[in-house]
Amino acid sequence: TEENSNSWKIEVDRQLAGYSKHLEKLEHKLIELSHSIKENKIVSDKELHSQIESIRKENKEYISKIIEHGEVVESISTIAKYLKKI
């Protein structure tokens, strides 16, 4: 039915919006790190690894959400490709 058709589209839109939001937050942190490197605020590998680990810990929730949303998006894409073939 058309109602069922629309409900999955709404769910896909919701998943994609969540995916984008989490990616933006992580991207912001990585841009900050990049600027620190360019401005020579980070001068050693040890310091860089420490910063990366810090970002990973602070954003653990976002990273897992990105992976979760990515898996959903990938699944939808796989189904769409299959449906296109038939």
Backbone bond lengths (Angstrom), bond angles and torsions (degrees), N, CA, C in turn:
res aa  C-N    CA-C-N  psi(-1)  N-CA   C-N-CA  omega(-1)  CA-C   N-CA-C  phi
1 T - - - 1.471 - - 1.529 110.28 -
2 E 1.316 114.99 163.68 1.474 119.55 -178.28 1.531 111.06 -68.20
3 E 1.343 117.16 -33.65 1.464 120.49 179.41 1.533 110.79 -62.91
4 N 1.334 116.61 -44.05 1.461 120.80 176.91 1.518 110.80 -62.94
5 S 1.306 116.15 -39.96 1.459 121.54 179.45 1.524 110.43 -60.35
6 N 1.314 116.60 -43.99 1.465 120.91 -179.32 1.519 112.25 -71.16
7 S 1.330 117.91 -34.52 1.467 119.74 -176.89 1.523 111.11 -65.37
8 W 1.327 118.54 -39.74 1.468 118.59 178.87 1.514 110.83 -71.19
9 K 1.346 117.65 -32.38 1.466 120.29 176.99 1.527 110.49 -65.03
10 I 1.318 115.65 -40.38 1.475 120.51 178.10 1.524 109.52 -63.47
11 E 1.322 117.21 -41.65 1.466 121.62 178.92 1.527 110.91 -64.15
12 V 1.335 116.89 -41.53 1.461 120.58 177.88 1.535 109.62 -62.05
13 D 1.317 116.93 -45.29 1.470 121.07 178.43 1.525 111.01 -59.34
14 R 1.320 116.23 -41.40 1.470 120.88 179.78 1.526 110.49 -64.37
15 Q 1.314 115.97 -44.50 1.466 120.62 179.34 1.523 110.58 -62.54
16 L 1.333 116.68 -44.48 1.466 120.60 -179.37 1.525 111.25 -64.42
17 A 1.321 116.99 -38.93 1.465 120.79 178.83 1.527 110.09 -63.54
18 G 1.321 116.86 -43.24 1.469 120.91 178.26 1.511 111.04 -63.58
19 Y 1.312 116.02 -42.11 1.466 122.74 178.92 1.532 109.81 -59.24
20 S 1.322 116.24 -48.18 1.470 121.40 -179.53 1.522 111.62 -62.03
21 K 1.334 116.64 -43.12 1.466 121.03 -178.20 1.529 110.65 -61.39
22 H 1.321 116.06 -46.25 1.470 119.79 -179.29 1.522 111.52 -67.48
23 L 1.326 116.90 -38.04 1.460 120.22 177.58 1.526 111.03 -62.84
24 E 1.333 116.53 -41.26 1.470 121.03 179.86 1.532 110.89 -61.04
25 K 1.325 116.61 -43.82 1.464 120.16 -178.77 1.529 111.25 -64.31
26 L 1.315 116.53 -42.21 1.458 120.12 179.16 1.526 110.31 -69.38
27 E 1.317 116.39 -40.33 1.464 121.04 179.06 1.533 110.39 -59.29
28 H 1.321 116.72 -40.75 1.466 121.41 179.50 1.532 110.63 -59.39
29 K 1.325 116.11 -44.25 1.473 120.82 179.06 1.530 111.10 -63.71
30 L 1.326 116.62 -40.64 1.464 120.37 -179.24 1.533 111.38 -69.59
31 I 1.327 116.61 -34.45 1.471 120.34 175.99 1.525 109.78 -65.09
32 E 1.331 116.44 -42.30 1.473 120.32 176.63 1.529 110.18 -58.50
33 L 1.321 116.30 -43.29 1.464 120.91 179.08 1.530 110.22 -62.86
34 S 1.311 116.36 -43.67 1.459 121.45 178.76 1.528 111.41 -59.03
35 H 1.333 116.36 -43.31 1.468 120.34 178.54 1.533 110.84 -63.79
36 S 1.315 116.58 -40.37 1.471 120.43 178.03 1.519 111.01 -59.99
37 I 1.323 115.98 -40.09 1.471 120.14 179.51 1.528 109.65 -66.68
38 K 1.328 116.48 -46.41 1.473 120.85 -178.97 1.531 112.01 -62.52
39 E 1.321 116.46 -34.11 1.467 120.56 -178.78 1.527 111.92 -87.56
40 N 1.335 116.38 10.27 1.461 122.97 179.21 1.526 113.40 58.77
41 K 1.327 116.44 29.81 1.461 119.55 175.52 1.532 110.12 -80.27
42 I 1.326 115.39 -21.70 1.465 121.14 176.12 1.526 106.25 -112.93
43 V 1.318 115.80 118.20 1.473 119.43 -171.45 1.529 114.92 -115.45
44 S 1.327 117.96 -6.85 1.465 118.59 -179.17 1.525 110.59 -135.38
45 D 1.335 115.02 158.65 1.466 120.32 177.03 1.524 110.55 -60.58
46 K 1.320 115.23 -39.58 1.463 120.17 -178.96 1.538 110.00 -60.67
47 E 1.317 115.55 -44.03 1.463 121.00 179.18 1.533 110.65 -64.60
48 L 1.327 116.35 -41.53 1.464 121.17 178.71 1.528 110.29 -62.47
49 H 1.327 117.24 -47.98 1.462 121.14 179.19 1.523 110.84 -61.28
50 S 1.314 116.31 -37.33 1.460 121.13 177.70 1.535 110.72 -62.91
51 Q 1.328 116.13 -43.98 1.468 120.82 178.75 1.534 111.05 -64.49
52 I 1.318 116.08 -42.68 1.468 120.49 179.84 1.531 109.82 -63.14
53 E 1.319 116.25 -44.57 1.463 120.83 179.15 1.527 110.37 -61.93
54 S 1.327 116.26 -39.76 1.456 121.77 178.17 1.535 110.65 -62.10
55 I 1.329 116.26 -45.39 1.470 120.60 177.94 1.525 109.61 -61.88
56 R 1.320 116.03 -42.88 1.466 120.12 -179.34 1.527 111.34 -61.10
57 K 1.340 115.97 -44.50 1.474 120.00 179.87 1.529 111.66 -67.29
58 E 1.342 116.04 -45.29 1.471 120.41 -178.46 1.524 111.47 -64.10
59 N 1.318 116.73 -30.98 1.459 121.19 -173.34 1.522 113.50 -111.90
60 K 1.335 115.15 20.66 1.468 120.13 -177.97 1.532 110.62 -52.60
61 E 1.334 115.38 -43.91 1.467 120.48 -179.02 1.534 110.47 -62.36
62 Y 1.340 116.22 -46.60 1.470 119.64 -179.44 1.521 110.94 -64.33
63 I 1.326 116.17 -41.87 1.466 120.13 -178.85 1.532 110.00 -62.42
64 S 1.317 117.16 -43.72 1.473 118.68 179.79 1.530 110.50 -67.85
65 K 1.335 117.01 -34.76 1.473 119.93 176.71 1.525 110.53 -66.28
66 I 1.340 116.63 -40.23 1.473 120.58 178.72 1.523 109.23 -61.14
67 I 1.326 116.71 -44.60 1.464 120.79 179.81 1.529 109.52 -63.98
68 E 1.340 115.87 -45.34 1.469 121.53 -179.73 1.531 110.54 -60.06
69 H 1.338 116.47 -50.51 1.468 120.14 -179.84 1.526 110.45 -64.17
70 G 1.324 116.84 -39.16 1.457 120.96 179.83 1.515 111.60 -60.88
71 E 1.336 116.08 -39.22 1.459 120.06 179.06 1.520 110.67 -66.25
72 V 1.334 116.39 -38.41 1.471 120.34 177.96 1.520 109.66 -65.15
73 V 1.338 116.23 -47.00 1.463 120.98 -179.49 1.527 110.13 -61.13
74 E 1.326 116.18 -42.58 1.470 120.70 179.27 1.527 110.87 -63.24
75 S 1.317 117.06 -40.83 1.466 121.35 178.97 1.525 110.58 -62.40
76 I 1.327 115.67 -44.25 1.464 120.42 -179.73 1.522 109.72 -63.38
77 S 1.321 116.34 -41.90 1.463 121.56 179.02 1.532 110.62 -61.67
78 T 1.321 116.53 -43.37 1.469 121.48 179.94 1.531 110.17 -62.25
79 I 1.321 116.31 -44.04 1.468 120.82 179.33 1.530 109.78 -63.62
80 A 1.322 116.70 -43.61 1.473 120.75 -179.63 1.529 110.71 -61.64
81 K 1.337 116.94 -42.75 1.472 120.30 179.01 1.530 110.39 -62.66
82 Y 1.326 115.60 -41.04 1.465 119.95 179.39 1.532 110.32 -63.60
83 L 1.328 116.41 -45.93 1.459 121.08 -179.02 1.527 111.14 -63.04
84 K 1.316 116.23 -34.72 1.463 120.89 179.94 1.532 110.68 -64.63
85 K 1.349 116.59 -32.26 1.467 121.20 -178.27 1.531 112.20 -71.86
86 I 1.347 116.60 -31.32 1.470 117.99 -175.70 1.514 112.51 -84.22
